[in-house]
Amino acid sequence: MAKGTIRLFAVGDLQLMTREPPADLFTAVTPVLSAADVTFGNCEWPYAEEAGDTHPVEAHINDDFDGGDLFAPGAPESIAMMREAGFDVMSVANNHTMHGGYRAFLRTLALLDQAGIAHVGGGDTIVSARQPAIVERGGHRIGFLACTSGFLPGAHAGRRTPGIVPLRRHTYAENNSWHDWGVEPEMRTLVNRDDLTEMIDSITQLRARTDIVVLSCHWGILEHEFAIADYQREAAHAFIDAGVDLIVSQGPLPIKGFEVYRGKAILYCMGKFAMISPWSRDETPSGISAPLVDETGRGLAASVTITDGEIAGVQMVPVYLGSSGRPKILQPGEPHYDAILGVLTARTAAANLNGTMDTQGRIVLG
């Protein structure tokens, strides 16, 4: 029996690093987020009433930062705001959700549960962290999984410890020829085989239970506008071979290109969706280069059409945050719309990815 058509709307990072989130933060985007049958985002910050046992590396960064406690949890009510805006599923697999320590991380998961937002990519143990979220809409069963390559040592979940789902990578130096040994080598990466195997196992199990599998990957090269790491390409293809239908990614500040592999879209970085900081944009306390801070003013969303148990279309939708951090989902003809899609096209080509789309952002899947 035909299952009809539903729409999934996926966005990038939501990072509300403040105790006083603006009441109008999601006002402009709530109609679009709520209209989708399923809305997904990446919850890239811990939320709790108070800070917990901060990671030692983060504690030292806090000591060096003069503007206050860089890694203090955000306001708990931020989670409720996300639900009111229309979010149904969120990933917690990223490099920021463990900043407040175990207690703040577990409180974030509890707040998501209380708000009725399903979460993936983290838990109180590695077993619970690897559990998928399955959402049923219009006769379709859509499964979600998440992992991250960007995190501080010890932030991944263990047999008895809370944390996120890891997808670690190994870096090595490679010279092009024998007479260049040790001189200006290229840096290459490989995905961790154990983590890859675990993710493939999770995907295989979820594939048997659902119509559509969506994987969120928080990964990539931060300090570069378009580069895609070797381990990302290798892992993305392996994930689709295992049964993933769509990969939505975040992590680097710049939006990155996309490719189509076996008829499935791989979105390598959708950038920021909402970013509220208690510090001036002129400050770059986390060590990133100042020009890249401007990248946080724009992002991407994906409007995904699902028909009869298959993804029938993926349309890239520009998102503009500007300096306020408040998202606006753009329509054709609005300022920044063509410019953001132009950046996506240029960075796809620069990374030698095969993705193509029309002037409305509709990806060619065939």
Buried (B, 14 or more C-beta within 10 A) or exposed (E): EEBEBBBBBBBBBBBBBBEEBBEEBBEEBBEBBBEBBBBBBBBBBBBBEEBBEBBEEBEEBBEEBEEEBBBBBBBBBBBBBBBBBBBBBBBBBBBBBBBBBBBBBBBBBBBBEEBEBBBBBBBBBBEEBBBBBBBEBBEBBBBBBBBBBBBBEEBBBEEEEBBBBBBBBEEEEEEEEEEEEEEEEEEEBBBBEEBBEBBBEBBEBBBEEBBBBBBBBBBBBBEBBBBBBBBBBBBBBBBBEBBBBBBBBBBBBBBBBBBBBEEBBBBBBBBBBBBBBBBEBEBBBEEBEEEBBEBBBBBBBBBBBBBEBEBEBBBBBBBBBEEBBBBBBBEEEEEBBBEBBEBBBEBBBBBEBEBBBEEEBBBEBE
